Amino acid sequence: MPDFDAEPETPLQQLIRHWMNERHAPDILPWQGEVLDGLLNHINRQSTTVNLLRGDPDSSEDEHFRIVLAQTEIERVKFVVRSYIRTRLYKIEKYARYVARTPQIQERLSQAELQHAQTFAKLTEDHFSVSVLQALPEHQRSLEDASPFTPPMITEPDKSRAVFVHALNDCPAVRLPDGTTLEIKKGYIVLTPYAVVEELLAFGSVELV
Amino acid sequence: MSTPDSRQFGDLATQLVQESRRSTLTDTLLKYNDSLVRTVLREQRALEALITDAIAASPDQATFAPSLLLHQTALLRNKRCLLAYHAHRLDRLKDLYWTLGGALPALLSDAALRSRLAPAEVDFLRAYNTSLLELRGAFSAELDITAGITTPPRDLHVLVRVVRECGVVQTELGAIDFRRGQRFMVRRADVEHLIVQGYLDEV
């Protein structure tokens, strides 16, 4: 966990951190179900309170002002949640056929996401089949050709993509692709391939910016 | 344009890919090029026949005519081009779907757009929509995941002008009958989807 001296992160701060990580990482990160459920429940309770107060004729001017603030904040939290879900959805669809074949990555998805990934992978395969492959001779219909000099037919996340990393606390040394090691001190920002910091990110020692 | 005689294997498939490229550059969805796809598919079968003949013609199955490699390469390349063309179109369709906030009926009732789609693509969109509805259902109590994510909300309320009539809509202020030309100050969350679909215009 990040820094023990500082104030603990609020659920919203956690969500924003995960949202930023998700937006910057080339790979699909683990689904933050707990953080999200907590926040959504909180939003629900708050909406109910707001509605009660709004309906109450005894609410003071001051309270009405606070209501508007609360409502605006709810909308802004919803925006982040939505963006988080949509970012994941984009990646899930992009790598759907990879997800459908890789159990390790499936563990990082929520139940609904996994369902959608599998449906989507099948949908695209069916579409290719109907539009192209059916008309080809039998042995050309595979969607898993591995011929030299052509990119693979199943798109995988490119973990060598460069990302900006902000260290939340002192990190153990990591090995760079050229064999040297890199030690990131707390507060430093470095640019490295995603694969190098993948584990630090999973551990929560760094965040992507 | 090259004449059929001087045409090389793969020229047609290149045209398909160029069409995808043009579509990206102009940010439009071009009409599904059925005839070109068919022609490439025919070329595929012609190549297949050439390869089969070449294999049959080599008696010991060890020394093949050099042209075999050429044909094989062309064959694989054509296939990838065909798939790339279709995959690119699916991506564009998905983009369209999301810019309309996931309103499939609105998308499919657009006659100009509909005429540019292949029947299989309409099927794809329908199935895609069904799968997404399930995903949306998981969050429906709290929020609509199809709403816009380009700009974070600044104000709670928004002043809108009605561009197209969309009938009576339930809002925080009660039911509002949106008539063309009228202006309303409403809660953004209540009418977000109508703005995205082009019924209302932000003033």
HADDOCK unambig.tbl for C-alpha pairs under 7 A between the chains (distance, minus, plus):
assign (segid A and resid 40 and name CA) (segid B and resid 142 and name CA) 6.51 0.50 0.50
assign (segid A and resid 44 and name CA) (segid B and resid 142 and name CA) 6.77 0.50 0.50
assign (segid A and resid 72 and name CA) (segid B and resid 155 and name CA) 6.78 0.50 0.50
assign (segid A and resid 72 and name CA) (segid B and resid 156 and name CA) 5.62 0.50 0.50
assign (segid A and resid 75 and name CA) (segid B and resid 153 and name CA) 6.81 0.50 0.50
assign (segid A and resid 76 and name CA) (segid B and resid 152 and name CA) 6.66 0.50 0.50
assign (segid A and resid 76 and name CA) (segid B and resid 153 and name CA) 6.13 0.50 0.50
assign (segid A and resid 78 and name CA) (segid B and resid 143 and name CA) 6.81 0.50 0.50
assign (segid A and resid 79 and name CA) (segid B and resid 149 and name CA) 6.76 0.50 0.50
assign (segid A and resid 79 and name CA) (segid B and resid 152 and name CA) 6.28 0.50 0.50
assign (segid A and resid 82 and name CA) (segid B and resid 145 and name CA) 5.27 0.50 0.50
assign (segid A and resid 83 and name CA) (segid B and resid 149 and name CA) 5.73 0.50 0.50
assign (segid A and resid 112 and name CA) (segid B and resid 135 and name CA) 5.59 0.50 0.50
assign (segid A and resid 112 and name CA) (segid B and resid 138 and name CA) 6.99 0.50 0.50
assign (segid A and resid 113 and name CA) (segid B and resid 135 and name CA) 6.87 0.50 0.50
assign (segid A and resid 116 and name CA) (segid B and resid 131 and name CA) 6.02 0.50 0.50
assign (segid A and resid 116 and name CA) (segid B and resid 135 and name CA) 6.87 0.50 0.50
assign (segid A and resid 119 and name CA) (segid B and resid 131 and name CA) 6.83 0.50 0.50
assign (segid A and resid 123 and name CA) (segid B and resid 124 and name CA) 6.79 0.50 0.50
assign (segid A and resid 127 and name CA) (segid B and resid 120 and name CA) 6.77 0.50 0.50
assign (segid A and resid 127 and name CA) (segid B and resid 124 and name CA) 6.85 0.50 0.50
assign (segid A and resid 128 and name CA) (segid B and resid 83 and name CA) 6.66 0.50 0.50
assign (segid A and resid 132 and name CA) (segid B and resid 82 and name CA) 6.92 0.50 0.50
assign (segid A and resid 135 and name CA) (segid B and resid 41 and name CA) 6.79 0.50 0.50
assign (segid A and resid 136 and name CA) (segid B and resid 41 and name CA) 6.89 0.50 0.50
assign (segid A and resid 136 and name CA) (segid B and resid 45 and name CA) 6.98 0.50 0.50
